[in-house]
Amino acid sequence: CSSLASEDEAFNFVMMTLVDFSDPGLIILPPHRLVRGISKSILNGLMAKLRAFFEIEELPLSVPSVWQQVDDLLMETNEIRLFLFGLAEPLLALRLRDFTTASQMMPYFHSELYKRLDVSIADHIILEKLLGLSSGREEARITYSYDRQDAVNRVLDQEYQLAFLLSPVKIGVVKAIADAGDRLPRKSTYFYPKLPAGLVFYRLV
């Protein structure tokens, strides 16, 4: 009976890990989005819809340095930019045209910092508005990868149709959004390294 249990019983506590924001070993990996189950008609019209919101640059995959260029650009934070793989033969670099218009299409209660994240742009503008998906309710059609090469390979293997390659959320931005009383989009961070499984566990008897 729980009324007879001690206050010190393990089930009265929640396990957590606390890491200093300034720890140089703390890394946040990027939250790439992978989608499937999109109809041919929607895919055929997606490019035109994207052009209404983004300046689109085609990056030929035949250029040996293209993936290094992608990695370098994803580390920049001065522009809202993401990459789309799978819609056309070249890789597509998407740069947001007008933040104000995009901001008005997101829930009003979110902070400006939240709305400027490329993961927010991907979720609210592309997945929800243009593709008719919801990142929180489409687990069969949306998945997440925190490794760029893995995301690309899963499209090449035809497991998924499209990969949206995103920038990692900066640690300072995570703190700033929390300080603003806001929360990050779903599946927008992957803190690394992880604790080894089984390092700490509840006493069983």
Secondary structure, DSSP 8 states (H G I E B T S, - for coil): -GGGS-TTSGGG--------TT-TT-EEE--EEEE----HHHHHHHHHHHHTTEEEEEE-TTSTTHHHHHHHHHT--SS-EEEEESSSSSEEEEEES-HHHHHHTS-TTS-HHHHTSHHHIIIIIIIIIIT---TTT-TTTEEEES-HHHHHHHHHTTS-SEEEE-----HHHHHHHHHTT----TT--EEES---TTSS-----
